[in-house]
Amino acid sequence: MISYLFWYAVLFLLWEREEVARKELAAAIDDDRFDLSHHLGDLVDVGFVARTGAPEGEDGRQTVYRITHLGRQEVDSDGGTVSNGVGTLPDGRSNRAN
């Protein structure tokens, strides 16, 4: 359950910004329970997220992630609630923090 919430948080951030550096994602998530590398790998494997190089003129060692068309469709299929950061989990519960 927790990993879906984090997946959604990463997808939503990428949905808003298109591309985000790994360092920014780590700062945005800021939760010790979340293994960012593992979950980003999973998101890449399912095709929701893609790894890209750093923008020209930036640190070339930096990894940047962007949302894919499939990832955008996943967020958009949330029924329109993505615009306020509230989504519905597969079991029907809201992902809004209590």
C-alpha positions as CSV (number, residue, x, y, z in Angstrom):
1,M,0.0,0.0,0.0
2,I,2.7,2.5,1.0
3,S,4.6,1.9,-2.3
4,Y,1.6,2.8,-4.3
5,L,1.3,6.1,-2.5
6,F,4.9,6.9,-3.2
7,W,4.6,5.8,-6.8
8,Y,1.6,8.2,-7.1
9,A,3.6,11.0,-5.4
10,V,6.5,10.6,-7.9
11,L,4.1,10.3,-10.9
12,F,2.1,13.4,-9.7
13,L,5.3,15.5,-9.3
14,L,6.5,14.4,-12.7
15,W,3.0,15.1,-14.2
16,E,3.3,18.6,-12.9
17,R,6.8,19.3,-13.9
18,E,7.5,16.9,-16.9
19,E,11.1,16.3,-15.8
20,V,12.7,16.2,-12.3
21,A,16.2,15.5,-11.1
22,R,16.6,12.5,-8.8
23,K,17.9,14.8,-6.1
24,E,14.7,16.9,-6.3
25,L,12.5,13.7,-6.1
26,A,14.4,12.5,-3.0
27,A,13.9,15.9,-1.3
28,A,10.2,16.0,-2.3
29,I,9.5,12.4,-0.9
30,D,11.7,12.8,2.2
31,D,10.6,9.5,3.8
32,D,13.1,7.0,5.2
33,R,10.6,4.1,4.5
34,F,10.8,4.8,0.7
35,D,13.7,3.3,-1.3
36,L,13.6,5.8,-4.1
37,S,16.0,4.0,-6.4
38,H,14.1,0.8,-6.2
39,H,10.7,2.4,-6.8
40,L,12.0,4.6,-9.7
41,G,13.4,1.4,-11.2
42,D,9.9,-0.2,-10.9
43,L,8.3,2.9,-12.5
44,V,10.8,2.8,-15.3
45,D,10.2,-1.0,-15.8
46,V,6.4,-0.6,-16.1
47,G,6.9,2.3,-18.5
48,F,5.4,5.2,-16.4
49,V,8.7,7.0,-16.1
50,A,11.9,7.3,-18.2
51,R,15.4,8.2,-17.3
52,T,17.0,11.0,-19.2
53,G,20.3,12.7,-19.1
54,A,20.9,16.0,-17.4
55,P,20.0,19.1,-19.4
56,E,22.8,20.7,-21.4
57,G,25.0,22.8,-19.2
58,E,24.0,20.9,-16.0
59,D,26.0,18.3,-14.0
60,G,26.2,15.3,-16.4
61,R,26.3,12.9,-13.5
62,Q,22.8,13.9,-12.5
63,T,19.9,11.6,-13.4
64,V,16.7,13.2,-14.5
65,Y,13.4,11.4,-14.8
66,R,10.4,12.3,-17.0
67,I,6.9,11.1,-17.1
68,T,6.0,9.0,-20.1
69,H,2.8,9.1,-22.1
70,L,1.7,5.9,-20.3
71,G,2.5,7.5,-16.9
72,R,0.6,10.6,-17.9
73,Q,-2.4,8.4,-18.9
74,E,-2.2,6.6,-15.5
75,V,-2.4,9.9,-13.6
76,D,-5.1,11.3,-16.0
77,S,-7.2,8.2,-15.5
78,D,-7.5,9.2,-11.9
79,G,-10.9,10.8,-12.7
80,G,-9.8,14.4,-12.8
81,T,-8.9,14.6,-9.1
82,V,-5.1,14.8,-9.9
83,S,-5.4,18.6,-10.2
84,N,-5.8,18.9,-6.4
85,G,-3.4,16.1,-5.5
86,V,-6.1,13.7,-4.4
87,G,-6.3,10.3,-6.1
88,T,-8.1,7.1,-5.6
89,L,-6.2,3.9,-4.8
90,P,-7.0,0.6,-6.4
91,D,-9.0,-0.4,-3.3
92,G,-11.2,2.7,-3.6
93,R,-9.7,4.7,-0.7
94,S,-8.4,8.2,-1.2
95,N,-4.7,8.9,-1.1
96,R,-5.1,12.1,0.8
97,A,-3.0,12.3,3.9
98,N,-5.0,12.3,7.1
